[in-house]
Amino acid sequence: MSVHEQFADDLALFALGTLEGESRVAVEAHLGGCPECRQELERLRGDAALLAFSASGPRPPSRSRERLMKQIAREPRRVEVRPAPRRVWWSALQWAAAGAMVVVVVLLVRQNSELQRSLAIRQASSAMQEQQLREAKQLLTTLTAPDATRFVLVAGTEPPQPQGRLIYASTSGTLVFLASNMPKLPPHEAYELWLIPTTGAPIPAGVFQPNRQGSAAVVKPPLRAGIEAKTFAITVEPEAGSAAPTSQPVMVGTPG
């Protein structure tokens, strides 16, 4: 009989916690220098743990069973109330279920917050789109009004010729100006559009900077309604704009 076979039965009892006396001391000494028996001990302990959750399981060796029964017979008879194993794992299951419910509640709360945030963003975006649509409709209605007049502003004759087109409705004070081929300006300077009324001084109608392609736009500047326009002009001013023209016009409009 090999050394491992000699300790096979004792290992089973040792795994169950029922081995005592010199046999237990011998097994512990042997385990200290035998990796194979330590591995077998872990396997036996794993099997013993599985028995708590299974109606049937692996049988211990017959010799181990006989020794265990003899040792039990030598124990004094006494009544000891122990909690049923089923209650142990049932309590563990209850705690596990409670923990799972907490996780589910946290996830639901987080998901609800995300949905509310997403809904708020969509509502804000929808409100902004509706406002933009209303403004676009109002702008279209104004620009197609009977009193809407059109002006063309040009500068020079050689291509690419700077040019601007403007629509103005005096009853509402609504103005839309689009420019193309506008020359780039030095730093800290900008173009300023002026409404030249039939009577009185020029009125600021918007400051703009052309993009790399020379295009620019002025849409609905803050103009008072009811001002009749004789024409429109563009000057070069400081980038913040001026209250009155400080230079000669580079472009002047003509009805068209």
C-alpha positions, 0 to 999 in steps of 0.5 A, a space after each residue: 500500500 502506497 503512502 497516499 493510499 494509507 492516508 486516503 480514508 483519513 483524508 476523507 474524515 479530515 475533510 469532514 472535520 471528524 478525524 482526531 487524535 494521533 491520526 489527525 496529527 499524522 495527516 496534518 504532518 503528511 499534508 505539510 509535505 505532500 502536494 498531491 494529498 493537499 489537492 485531494 483534500 481540497 477536492 474532498 472539501 469541495 464535494 462536502 460543500 456540494 452535499 449541502 445543496 444536493 440530495 445525492 452526492 459522491 459516497 465516501 469510502 466504505 472504510 471511512 464510513 465504518 470508522 466514522 460510525 464507530 466514532 459516532 457510537 463512542 460519543 456521549 448521547 446528548 440532545 443538541 439543537 442545531 440550525 437545519 442546513 436548509 435554513 442556512 442556505 435559505 437565509 443566504 438566498 434571502 440576502 442574495 435576493 435582497 441584494 439583487 433587488 437593491 441592484 435592480 432598484 438602483 439600475 431602474 432609478 439610474 435608467 429613469 434619470 437618463 430617460 428624463 434627461 434625454 426627454 428634457 433635451 429632446 423637448 428643449 431641442 423640439 422647442 428650439 426647432 419650433 421657435 426657429 420654424 416660427 421665425 422662418 415663417 415670419 421672415 418669409 411672410 415679411 419678405 414677401 409682403 407688398 411693401 418689401 423692397 429690394 436693393 443691389 449693392 456693388 463695388 467696382 467692375 472687375 471680377 470677382 466683383 463684390 456684390 450684395 443683395 438686400 430685402 427690406 420691409 419698412 412696416 416691420 423693420 425686417 431686413 435680410 442682406 447677403 454679400 459675396 466676393 467681399 475683400 478680406 479686411 485688416 485685423 480689428 476692422 469690419 464692414 458695417 451696413 447702413 440704412 439711409 432714410 429718406 430724411 435724417 442721418 444714416 442708421 446702423 443696420 448691422 456689422 459683419 465679417 466675410 468668411 474665407 470665400 468672401 460671403 457674409 449675411 445680416 439677418 433681422 438687425 434691430 431696426 425700428 419699424 416704419 422707417 422708409 429707406 432711400 437706399 443702403 450703404 456699406 463702410 469700413 469701421 472698427 470691428 465693434 461698429 460705429 454709431 455714425 459712418 467714419 469713412 466713405 462708402 465702399 458700396 451703395 445700393 440701388 433699387 432692383 
